[in-house]
């Protein structure tokens, strides 16, 4: 059930009341018995789930952030063990140098 705000036109008293959609609006102020009005308010919305953020619709290519990620990925492929000192068999420094 929705929460409706009310404001008295005579004394300025403000209050909210939970009412069903089919209920008649309040007409009389509970403090001074003046005329009430229901001011318009912004609805409370919550967007849940995927697709509501900019990063959900980011372009696949052409951004500078993706280029820096590609550069980092290339640096990682050069030294998969992380140290690059030839401590593992997949490091370039671990393979013996060719002799002639």
Protein Blocks (a to p, Z undefined) as FASTA:
>chain_A
ZZdddddfklopacdddddfklccdfbdfklopacdddddddddddedehiafklmgcfb
hpaklmmmmmmmmmmmmmmnononopamkbmklpccddZZ
